[in-house]
């Protein structure tokens, strides 16, 4: 899974802003854990509509970083 900010829909950006309580232009200022969870959630929902934000609590930092690596084309299981 590749998380490319430029491919986010307006609805996904709005959801990210709601989840992180930050505007998209300030998304990466300050603590990053909530932003990382929100990004992982929004993009995972594209292929797994049953995935919940709560499900991101068990995702490791390694898996989240791997998901954002554009060379990693395989989805996480």
Secondary structure, 3 states (H helix, E strand, C coil): CCCCHHHCCHHHHHHHHHHHCCCHHHCCCCCCHHHHHHHHHHHHHHHCCCCCHHHHHHCCHHHHHHHCCCCCCCCCC
